[in-house]
Amino acid sequence: MKGFLKDILLIDFETTGIDLNKSLPIQLGAILLDRQTLAEKDNFLSYIGQDLSNMSRQSAKIHGITKKEMDTAPTPPEVIASFIEQFGTEVYLASWNEMLDHSMLAAMLGSIGKGIDTHDYHYLDIWSIVHIYMVQRSKGDIIRSEAINEYFGLPARTTHNALEDCKLTAQVLRKVYNR
Protein backbone atom coordinates (compact mmCIF):
# COMPACT_ATOMS: atom_id res chain seq x y z
CA MET A 1 0.00 0.00 0.00
CA LYS A 2 1.33 3.41 -0.97
CA GLY A 3 1.96 5.78 1.90
CA PHE A 4 4.19 6.87 4.72
CA LEU A 5 4.50 5.25 8.15
CA LYS A 6 3.39 8.44 9.90
CA ASP A 7 1.36 11.51 9.05
CA ILE A 8 3.45 14.41 7.74
CA LEU A 9 3.45 17.71 9.61
CA LEU A 10 4.39 20.39 7.12
CA ILE A 11 5.68 23.53 8.88
CA ASP A 12 6.65 27.03 7.81
CA PHE A 13 7.99 30.01 9.71
CA GLU A 14 8.02 33.67 8.85
CA THR A 15 11.03 35.27 10.50
CA THR A 16 12.80 38.54 11.17
CA GLY A 17 15.54 37.56 8.67
CA ILE A 18 17.47 34.63 7.25
CA ASP A 19 20.48 34.64 9.57
CA LEU A 20 19.96 31.47 11.59
CA ASN A 21 21.97 32.85 14.51
CA LYS A 22 20.10 36.17 14.83
CA SER A 23 16.66 35.81 13.26
CA LEU A 24 13.54 35.22 15.31
CA PRO A 25 10.39 33.29 14.38
CA ILE A 26 7.37 35.61 14.17
CA GLN A 27 4.73 33.36 12.58
CA LEU A 28 4.26 29.60 12.56
CA GLY A 29 2.02 27.76 10.15
CA ALA A 30 1.49 24.02 9.86
CA ILE A 31 -0.60 21.50 7.99
CA LEU A 32 -1.01 17.89 9.05
CA LEU A 33 -1.12 15.62 5.99
CA ASP A 34 -2.60 12.13 6.04
CA ARG A 35 0.13 9.51 5.66
CA GLN A 36 -1.75 7.63 2.93
CA THR A 37 -3.49 10.32 0.88
CA LEU A 38 -1.61 13.52 1.78
CA ALA A 39 -5.02 15.11 2.38
CA GLU A 40 -5.09 17.92 4.92
CA LYS A 41 -6.25 16.66 8.31
CA ASP A 42 -5.63 19.74 10.44
CA ASN A 43 -3.85 23.09 10.35
CA PHE A 44 -2.33 25.73 12.62
CA LEU A 45 -1.42 29.41 12.31
CA SER A 46 -0.13 31.79 14.97
CA TYR A 47 1.89 34.93 15.22
CA ILE A 48 4.77 34.65 17.70
CA GLY A 49 5.38 37.67 19.92
CA GLN A 50 8.91 38.95 19.33
CA ASP A 51 10.90 42.17 19.30
CA LEU A 52 11.03 43.37 15.67
CA SER A 53 13.75 46.00 16.17
CA ASN A 54 16.33 43.87 14.31
CA MET A 55 14.04 42.69 11.49
CA SER A 56 15.63 42.94 8.06
CA ARG A 57 14.02 45.22 5.51
CA GLN A 58 13.79 42.32 3.09
CA SER A 59 11.85 40.18 5.59
CA ALA A 60 9.49 43.05 6.42
CA LYS A 61 8.82 43.54 2.72
CA ILE A 62 8.27 39.82 2.06
CA HIS A 63 5.74 39.05 4.80
CA GLY A 64 4.51 42.46 5.89
CA ILE A 65 4.28 41.49 9.56
CA THR A 66 4.42 44.57 11.79
CA LYS A 67 4.60 45.54 15.43
CA LYS A 68 0.79 45.68 15.46
CA GLU A 69 0.58 41.89 15.07
CA MET A 70 3.27 41.40 17.72
CA ASP A 71 1.40 43.51 20.29
CA THR A 72 -1.26 40.83 20.78
CA ALA A 73 0.72 37.75 19.74
CA PRO A 74 1.31 34.91 22.20
CA THR A 75 4.83 34.26 23.46
CA PRO A 76 7.09 31.63 21.86
CA PRO A 77 6.50 29.16 24.75
CA GLU A 78 2.72 29.62 24.45
CA VAL A 79 2.77 29.07 20.68
CA ILE A 80 4.95 25.97 20.74
CA ALA A 81 2.97 24.47 23.64
CA SER A 82 -0.27 24.91 21.63
CA PHE A 83 1.45 23.48 18.54
CA ILE A 84 2.63 20.35 20.43
CA GLU A 85 -0.76 19.95 22.10
CA GLN A 86 -2.54 20.09 18.74
CA PHE A 87 -0.24 17.78 16.75
CA GLY A 88 1.77 15.73 19.23
CA THR A 89 5.17 14.45 18.14
CA GLU A 90 4.42 11.16 16.37
CA VAL A 91 4.70 12.68 12.89
CA TYR A 92 7.28 13.18 10.18
CA LEU A 93 8.27 16.83 10.06
CA ALA A 94 8.58 18.48 6.65
CA SER A 95 9.11 21.95 5.24
CA TRP A 96 10.06 23.77 2.06
CA ASN A 97 13.25 25.21 3.57
CA GLU A 98 14.52 22.58 5.99
CA MET A 99 17.47 24.55 7.30
CA LEU A 100 15.52 27.65 8.31
CA ASP A 101 12.35 25.94 9.54
CA HIS A 102 14.20 23.22 11.43
CA SER A 103 16.35 25.84 13.17
CA MET A 104 13.33 27.94 14.13
CA LEU A 105 11.45 24.90 15.43
CA ALA A 106 14.46 23.89 17.52
CA ALA A 107 14.57 27.37 19.06
CA MET A 108 10.84 27.29 19.78
CA LEU A 109 11.08 23.85 21.40
CA GLY A 110 14.05 25.10 23.44
CA SER A 111 11.82 27.85 24.85
CA ILE A 112 9.87 25.13 26.70
CA GLY A 113 12.88 23.00 27.60
CA LYS A 114 12.46 20.44 24.81
CA GLY A 115 14.86 19.46 22.05
CA ILE A 116 14.25 18.86 18.38
CA ASP A 117 14.63 15.15 19.19
CA THR A 118 11.12 15.39 20.65
CA HIS A 119 10.09 14.55 17.07
CA ASP A 120 11.28 11.75 14.81
CA TYR A 121 14.72 12.67 13.45
CA HIS A 122 13.63 11.86 9.89
CA TYR A 123 12.85 15.18 8.25
CA LEU A 124 11.47 15.74 4.75
CA ASP A 125 13.02 18.68 2.90
CA ILE A 126 10.38 19.30 0.23
CA TRP A 127 12.54 21.65 -1.85
CA SER A 128 15.18 18.92 -2.27
CA ILE A 129 12.57 16.35 -3.24
CA VAL A 130 11.01 18.72 -5.78
CA HIS A 131 14.40 19.78 -7.13
CA ILE A 132 15.31 16.15 -7.91
CA TYR A 133 11.92 15.78 -9.62
CA MET A 134 12.61 18.91 -11.72
CA VAL A 135 16.15 17.78 -12.66
CA GLN A 136 14.76 14.42 -13.84
CA ARG A 137 12.50 16.39 -16.21
CA SER A 138 15.30 18.67 -17.45
CA LYS A 139 13.83 21.57 -15.46
CA GLY A 140 16.65 21.81 -12.94
CA ASP A 141 16.95 25.52 -13.62
CA ILE A 142 13.59 26.06 -11.89
CA ILE A 143 14.58 26.39 -8.24
CA ARG A 144 12.47 29.21 -6.76
CA SER A 145 9.14 28.30 -5.17
CA GLU A 146 7.27 30.86 -7.30
CA ALA A 147 8.52 29.28 -10.55
CA ILE A 148 7.80 25.78 -9.24
CA ASN A 149 4.25 26.78 -8.32
CA GLU A 150 3.81 28.17 -11.83
CA TYR A 151 5.24 24.97 -13.39
CA PHE A 152 2.61 22.92 -11.55
CA GLY A 153 -0.19 25.35 -12.44
CA LEU A 154 -0.67 26.58 -8.89
CA PRO A 155 -1.79 30.10 -8.04
CA ALA A 156 0.77 32.78 -7.33
CA ARG A 157 1.38 33.47 -3.68
CA THR A 158 -0.44 36.57 -2.46
CA THR A 159 1.83 37.20 0.55
CA HIS A 160 4.33 35.24 2.58
CA ASN A 161 1.94 33.84 5.16
CA ALA A 162 3.15 30.69 6.93
CA LEU A 163 -0.13 28.78 6.49
CA GLU A 164 -0.55 29.80 2.83
CA ASP A 165 3.04 28.71 2.19
CA CYS A 166 2.28 25.32 3.80
CA LYS A 167 -0.81 24.91 1.63
CA LEU A 168 1.16 25.63 -1.56
CA THR A 169 3.98 23.32 -0.48
CA ALA A 170 1.44 20.55 0.23
CA GLN A 171 -0.01 20.98 -3.27
CA VAL A 172 3.46 20.70 -4.84
CA LEU A 173 4.26 17.62 -2.72
CA ARG A 174 1.02 15.94 -3.82
CA LYS A 175 1.78 16.63 -7.49
CA VAL A 176 5.29 15.15 -7.20
CA TYR A 177 4.17 12.20 -5.05
CA ASN A 178 1.25 11.24 -7.27
CA ARG A 179 3.20 11.15 -10.58
Beta strands, then each sheet from edge to edge (+ up, - down):
strand 1: 8-15
strand 2: 25-33
strand 3: 40-47
strand 4: 92-95
strand 5: 123-125
sheet 1: 3+ 2- 1+ 4+ 5+
end
